[in-house]
């Protein structure tokens, strides 16, 4: 086998490996998008719960660790 033929064979096999790695990267990116969407939804739900437990209009009357408000909002 000539050096040129060996080089062509190596490049051909490397093409399959690089395509496989690209598919893995696409799968990882899709999983990361799903995880980010879940985290954003969870953060939005937590913000809503925090605002329900302690709306800005009643901050002057707020109590720290008010278990009743936390239980109503679903944080406990």
ABEGO torsion letter per residue (X at the ends): XBAAAAAAAAAAAAAAAAAAAAAAAAAAAAAAAAAAAAAAAAAAAAAAAAAAABBAAAAAABBBGBAAAAAAAGAX
